[in-house]
Amino acid sequence: MFITTINFEEENHYNAHQRVKGIFPDGNACFRFSSGKIQILSEYRPLDLRDAKLINRIIKPGKNRFKLRTHYVKRDKITKKNIPACPYKFKDWLIEKIGSSAKIINFSILKEEFIEIKKEHKFFLYSIDIEGFIEILDEKIFEKVILKGIGKKKSFGFGALILD
């Protein structure tokens, strides 16, 4: 597994999406976009390393600090639109996504917001930023889980669980 960090001063999620797509054209990467940088999780080395810092990370069992930005929504039955899901079910949802490879020790929600994404049309995605501690029980299965990403809208910077 590789973690690639790229300096990226823009505040536009769509441009971040395009930058990651340029490095990983097959789309097999999850990324987190925040505070002037993009952190990308991938199974393979990136194609373009001009301005990137690359780390070949081996996941070790035990307690680890983590950060995650996720798109946590449900479909409204009447309007057929995605709306923020119930916050009190978030922990159960996260545990289900991680599976038996790890155990959530604790976490806190740092920020909830709607993020504007620009393409041909403006649209907004609901975002939850969390950080906390996780105990990794099976590092091989956990690596597969985080390389797959957590939740939806991974191509726009959601779902990359980053270990500190």
Secondary structure, 3 states (H helix, E strand, C coil): CEEEEEECCCCCHHHHHHHHHHHCCCCCEEEEEECCEEEEEECCCCCCCCCEEEEECCCCCEEEEEEEEECCEEECCCCCCEEECCHHHHHHHHHHHHHHHEEEEEEEEEEEEEEEEECCCEEEEEEEEEEEEEEECCHHHHHHHHHHCCCCCHHHCCCCCEEC
